[in-house]
């Protein structure tokens, strides 16, 4: 009997590759929806359409894990203790109080207290990570090496979080402790970076986004688990308006516009799979 909550979506593949989608959700629980300044604001910072962009992953045999719950409710790619992943830099927390543009998410008096954060952690954070950990363990029973690929996107210009315009491809390989190039074998990061460079689009390795809690927590290179985060600048696969408001954002997913980025991502995931397959030979 399937005991998964409706918001937790898992597809089990047979390849030694897992694609995690922690931020593509837009659902707001009925009991919480009225606490936010507006439903649009509570959904605005989602990784829009990223699970559709990577729809090809299942054809590669990849396992996918996705939460449909908005990151504004709880961010499953943050340290559950509340410790910042990017000390000294502007960021959002486990249960964000502000948007990426530093706007308040909650109406006065409705921000979550410690008890509410603990409740959300039990209700949404832990089931996601229990599922992700179970899928890693399932594949590790079959394969010595597994790659966990964490898929993200963000608007290309957010002055509160970073200066200027973000490259289209932002490769993150920060492992335990947050040190870059430790979450996976450098040979894998090198191949991924080269594929991004060959696309002719902007790319950076361990720039502003070095990898979130998923990349850092599940990395176990010695134990055969290699993790990698890809943060996409949204303009690479969707049209970004000059002014983002309730009427202009998000723009619809445009498969034709997304084709160049999607083609590179297909090569990237294929490279991840090839890396694991060679290690498992």
MOBELMO-V160660 format. One record per helix or strand of 3 or more residues. SS is the DSSP state (hx for helix, st for strand). FROM is the first residue (numbers start at 1). TO is the last residue. If there is no record, write none. Layout:
ss=<SS SS>
from=<FROM FROM>
to=<TO TO>
This chain:
ss=<st st hx hx hx hx st hx st st hx hx st hx st hx hx>
from=<8 17 30 39 50 55 63 114 146 169 176 186 203 213 225 234 255>
to=<11 21 33 43 53 60 67 140 154 172 178 198 205 218 233 236 280>
